[in-house]
Structures are given as structure tokens and as C-alpha cells.
Amino acid sequence: MKYILLIVSLLGTVSSLQAQDSTSVGGHTPTDTLPAKNEADALLADLTDSSESQPLLPHKMIFTQRALWGKKGLLRAINVAPLTTEGRAHELKVRRTMLVAHQVAGFVTLAGFVAQGLLGAKLYNAKGQEYVDTKQWHERMAGIINVTYGTTMVLSLGAPPPMIGAKRGFTTIKLHKYLAIVHITGMVATNILAHMIDSNPELKPYHRAAAYTTFGAFAASIVAIKF
């Protein structure tokens, strides 16, 4: 009887060991993988919900940004820049590059304004051949400034919009934009008066006043954005 009980006990031990081996070695149980999978699904759902709740475009945009980069803008319509999360991330990099180039072009234009001011002052007192030479340089510099100024403006107006809209209240960015309205108006007036001076010499003081106003507003706009 003792031997029979001993044999039964040994068989029970072996069967329990085999059962333990089959659960640990034979493969992962469903209860081991379900919690991890549920956690991953929950995290993915949270990320999806947060990206969907975050607007891809700011509510307020300037007219050029809306025309090019708005939901129904030209670049969206021709499928050059689809409005997606990945696309907006790329657009923000493009925006940064364009605004850096905008600043560089602005400093080049400012240097041109200074040189043009010196030439203009010399032109007012020049006579004879000196007047002819100075006038030629003055006109060449005007052409260079128009190109660099236009490039500066296009880089600003054509840049993709930021992710969020402008802050409320008065900011240096808003001051920069207000001054831009002044120097754009002054730039147009300066060019128009420059073409009218030959037939209307009495317009010289107005041309000079428009040029100085343009330079002052442009310089102030750079100071506002940099400092």
C-alpha cells in the first residue's frame, strides 16, 4: 500500500511539473500580451485625438497667406502643398527659412537706402559731369534697391502661416507690420516722384521727403523685429 501511494504521489508531481513547463515554455499566454497591447492602442488613440483637436492653420492670416496657403488656397488647390500634419511640419521649416532670408534681404536693402541717401545728397549739389555721373549711380542704386526691397517683401508675404495666430495686444511683430505699411507707401511714392522730377523739378523736396520717410520707417521696422 505504501508503494502504491508513493507511485501515485510521484506521478502527480511529474504531471504538475509538465503543466508548469507547458505554460511557461510553450508560448506567451493571452493575459501576458493583452495589457501591453491595450496600453499601446490607448496611447495611439490619445495621440490621434490630440492631433485632430489641434488646428493645422491659424484662424487669422494675411491675405497673401490665405490666398496661397489657406484651406482653399492656390497651393492646396493644385495639390502642391496638401493640408496634412506632415505637410504643415514641412511648411513651418520653409517659413523659418524664408523669414531668415527676409531678414538678410532687409539688411541688404537698408544698406542700399544708406548708399542712396548719400548719392541723393550729392546729386542735389552736383553740377556738370559730376551731376551726370552721380545721377547714373543714383538710378542704378534705385534699381538695386527696388529688387532687394521687392525680394524682402515677397519673402515675408509669401511665407507659410505660423501654427498659431498672432498674440493679442501690442507686440513688436505688429509694430513691424504697421511700419511696413508706411514704408511700402513711401516706396511707391518715392518711385513715382523720381520719374516725375525731370519734367517737374519743383517735386524734388517731396521726393526727398518720401525717400527719408521710407528709410526711417524701414529702419525702425528692422529695429522693432530685432530688438
TAHUDA-V930916 format. One record per pair of residues at least 4 apart in sequence whose C-alpha atoms are under 6 Angstrom apart, sorted by sequence separation. I is the first residue (numbers start at 1). GAP is how many residues later the second one is. D is the distance in whole Angstrom. If there is no record, write none. Layout:
i=I gap=GAP d=D
i=I gap=GAP d=D
This chain:
i=21 gap=4 d=6
i=22 gap=4 d=5
i=34 gap=4 d=6
i=61 gap=4 d=6
i=65 gap=4 d=5
i=66 gap=4 d=4
i=69 gap=4 d=5
i=98 gap=4 d=6
i=112 gap=4 d=6
i=116 gap=4 d=6
i=119 gap=4 d=6
i=126 gap=4 d=6
i=127 gap=4 d=5
i=130 gap=4 d=6
i=131 gap=4 d=6
i=134 gap=4 d=6
i=145 gap=4 d=6
i=146 gap=4 d=6
i=154 gap=4 d=6
i=180 gap=4 d=6
i=183 gap=4 d=6
i=186 gap=4 d=6
i=196 gap=4 d=6
i=197 gap=4 d=5
i=214 gap=4 d=6
i=215 gap=4 d=6
i=223 gap=4 d=6
i=61 gap=5 d=6
i=68 gap=5 d=5
i=75 gap=5 d=5
i=76 gap=5 d=5
i=126 gap=5 d=5
i=67 gap=6 d=5
i=68 gap=6 d=5
i=75 gap=6 d=5
i=76 gap=6 d=5
i=197 gap=6 d=6
i=68 gap=7 d=6
i=123 gap=11 d=6
i=193 gap=14 d=5
i=190 gap=17 d=6
i=119 gap=19 d=6
i=190 gap=20 d=5
i=190 gap=21 d=6
i=186 gap=24 d=5
i=187 gap=27 d=6
i=186 gap=28 d=5
i=183 gap=31 d=4
i=112 gap=33 d=6
i=183 gap=34 d=5
i=183 gap=35 d=6
i=109 gap=36 d=6
i=179 gap=38 d=6
i=109 gap=39 d=6
i=109 gap=40 d=6
i=179 gap=42 d=6
i=176 gap=45 d=5
i=106 gap=46 d=6
i=105 gap=47 d=5
i=102 gap=50 d=5
i=172 gap=52 d=6
i=102 gap=53 d=5
i=98 gap=57 d=6
i=95 gap=64 d=5
i=95 gap=65 d=5
i=64 gap=93 d=6
i=58 gap=105 d=6
i=57 gap=106 d=6
i=58 gap=106 d=5
i=58 gap=107 d=5
